């Protein structure tokens, strides 16, 4: 048995979860929260971000996860990796093009300045 102090606002939220997912009392809710916390391996420590997908995307996410046997966390992580990779490649390409164009303009300006 473990004793702990929980702020009143947390207790109110805790009480709202009683009856959900088979929980019968505060102890059940706390045990479930601890199980969820322990299931996350320490190697996955990092920033945690909550995303409100909205009703339409939530339904699509649930369906996708069922079909592909993936967790929403895994799908969102892969989506973020892909978006960052794509934007980095495209951004790098745009930066190279701009840099090349600036060098071309600078060379033209320099040659026109030297011609006079």
C-alpha positions, 0 to 999 in steps of 0.5 A: 500500500502506498499513500500519496497526496493528490491535489483536489483538481486532480481528484475531481478529474480522477473521479470523472474517470470512475466507471470508464474502461471497467474502473470501479473506484479511484484505486482502479483509475490510479492503477490503470494510469500507472499501468499506462505509464509503465508500458511506455519504455524509457527509451521513448522519453522525449517531448510529448505532444497532445493533438486534437485530431477533431471528429473526422480525422479521429474516426479515420485514425481509428480505422487506419490503426485497426486495418494496419495494426498500428497505434495512433502514436506510431502513425503520428510519429511516422507522419511527423518524420515523413513531413519533416524529411520532405520539408527538409529536402524541399527546403534544402532544394529551395535554399540551394536554388536561391543561393545559386540564383543569388550567386549568379546575380552577384557575378553579373553585377560584379562583371557589369561593375568591372566593365564600366 
